[in-house]
Amino acid sequence: MIEMEQYVLAGDCPIKLQPVKLAVEFGASASANCSTTINHHGMGWEASEGAVDMVDDVQFITWRVESLTHWDIEPICYINTNKQCELTLQVTVYKPPDRVSISTVGHTGPMIEGSQYELQCDVQNVAPVHLLTVNWYKGQSLVKSVESDHHSSITPVNYSNTLWISTSKDDDGVQYRCEAELKLGPEGPQSPPVVTSDPLNITVHFYLPFSFSSIQ
């Protein structure tokens, strides 16, 4: 995780948060520090989890949660001087998908050379969906990356994406797979959460060139 700091100035009231953004897996622990360099009449944290009552005579106060279970949490550090100033900690609560699967839409069995087929990648129970990217692979080669265009939910949802393929005889025996990647930014884990489907094996029926010599 890359640590970041932020100052806010409200009159003569500076606040510093470290880090200024967090990406936390649902159910994991989380913490952030709030500090100031000036005298004040009290500082604290307002939050749906981990709230800290206002205290005097401190320059440093920590918000901490042992198991974060609120999807929409917005911890606010505040300081009272002649007036109150505050700064909100930006928290992204995420959950890797329970399962990622790949299938063929409306088709079973072998494929035919020169035809088109639709593949579908199903991502189950992922959050937040607007940070999801689906990566399609043919063998070890990346075919396509698709960023989710769903922005409606910060709680876990199911998501599907499709890929059209055209088959040739060279595709016989090829494996397709898809993976779900949560791109959480520099505040997230160094290795982004990735869940990969089992491979889908492609069988392609193709016609051998006809030769008169073969029947003589």
N, C-alpha and C positions, 0 to 999 in steps of 0.2 A: 504494500500500500504506500502511495506517495503522500507524505504529510503536507498539508497546506494550511496557511493561516489567513485570517481576514480581519481587518479592522473596520469598525463602524464609528463614525463621528456624529454625535447628536449634541450640538452645542459643544460643551467641554467634556463630553463623556465618551472616552474611547473604550471599546471592548475588543478583545481578541479571542477568536475561536481556533482551536487546534485539535483535529483537522476541521476544515470548514465544510467538507462533504464526507459522507460515509455511505458505503454500500455494505449491507449486512444481510447475511442469509437468515431467513425466517427461523426463529428459535435460537439463534446464536447470541453471544454476548456482544455488547456495544458500549463504547464510552467516548467522551469528548471533554476537553478542558476549556474553561472560560476564564479569562483573566483580565485585569485592568491595572493601570499604573496610577490611578488617582484615588483620593479619598471619596467615600460615598456613605450612604445611609443604609446600605444593605444590597446584597446581590443574591440571585438564586436562579433556579431552572424551573420553567413551567413545561410540563410534558404529561402525556397520557400514561407513560410508563417512566419511572425513574425520576420523578419530580424531586427537586431539592428546595426545602423551605428557605426563605430569605434569611441570611446571616449577615452580621456586621463584622467589621474589623478583619476582613480577609481580602486578599487580592486575587485569589485563585479558587475555583470551585469546579467540581467534576460531575458531569452527568454520567450515570452508569446503569446499565440494565444487564442482568445475568442471562435472560432469555427473552429476546425481543419478539413479541407476538402481535403487534399492532402494525398493520400494513400502511397506514396513513399517518404515522407519527411525525410530529414537527416540534422537536424540543426548542425552547426559546430561552436563551440566557438574558437576564435583565439586571440592570443596576439602577438604583435610585440615588439621584443627586438632588438638585432642585426640581428635576422632573425625571421621569423614567425613560431610559433608553434600552433597546433590546436588539438582539440579533438571533435569527432563526438558523439552526443547524439543518442543512439539507441532507436528508436520510433517504436512501433507496433501499427498500426491503425486497429481497429477491428470493426466488425458489427455482432451482433447476427442475426440469421436467421429470415426472415419474417414469416416463417411457417415451421413446421415439421409434416409430415403425414406418416401413416403406412397403407399398403395395402397388399392384397394377389396377387401374380403374377400368371396370367393365370388360375385363379379359382374363382368361385363365389358360394355362397350357403354353405350348411353344408359340413363338412369334414368327411372322413371315417376313422374309427379306423384302425390303422396299416399302414396308408399311410404317405407319405412325402409331405410337401408343402413348398413353398418358400414365405417368407415375405419380403417386401421391405420398407425401410425407406427413404423418400425423404426430403432433407433439402434444403430450398430455400433461395438463396441470402445471403450467409454467407461469412465472411472474417476475417482473412486469413484462407483459407481452410486447410493449412498444420498444423494448431493448433487445428483442429476439432477432437473430439472423439465422436463416436456414441455408446450409451449405450442401450442395449436391455434388456427389463424386461418381465418376465412372472409372472403375479401377482405383488408381491412386491419383487421378487427375481431377482437379476441381472444375466442374462444368458450369456452375452458376451459384451465385450468392444472392439471397433475397432477404431484404430487411422487412420486418413486419410493418404493415400499415395500420395496425389496430392500436388505437390510443385510448380506448374506452375504459380500461380496467387496470388497476394496480394489484388486484388479487388474482390468484391462479385461474387460468382459463385454458381451454384446448385451442389449438391452432393447426391449420392444415395449409399445405402449399403443394402445387402440382408442377410437373415438368413433362413437356412433350419430347419424345425421342423418335428418331427415324432409324430403322434397323438396316444393317447390311450383314453380309455373311461373316465379316470380321467381328461382329458383335456376339457371335455364338460363344457362350461360355463366359461372357463379361459379367462382372458384378457391379451393380449400382448400390449406393447407400446414401443416406442423408444424415446430417447432424444438426442439432440445435445448439446454438451458441448465444450466451447472454453477454452482450457487450456493455460492461458496467463502467467503463472509463478508468482513469488513473486511480480513482478512489476504491476500485474493486480489487479482487485478488489478482496477483501477478499473472496467473494462468486463468483466463476466463472460463467459467463453467461451461463444459461441453458434454452433451449426451449424444451418442451415435446409435443409429439403427443397426439391426442385423443386416447383412448383405442380401440383396435380391439378385439371384442368379438368373441370367437371361439365356434362354435357348432359342436359337433362330434357325428355322428351316429355310434352306435355300436350294436353288436349282443348279445342278451341275451342267456345264456347257455340253450341248449335244454334238456328238462326233460320228460321221458316217463310218469311220474306220473301226469304231467300236462294235458295229453290227456286221461287218464283213467276215 
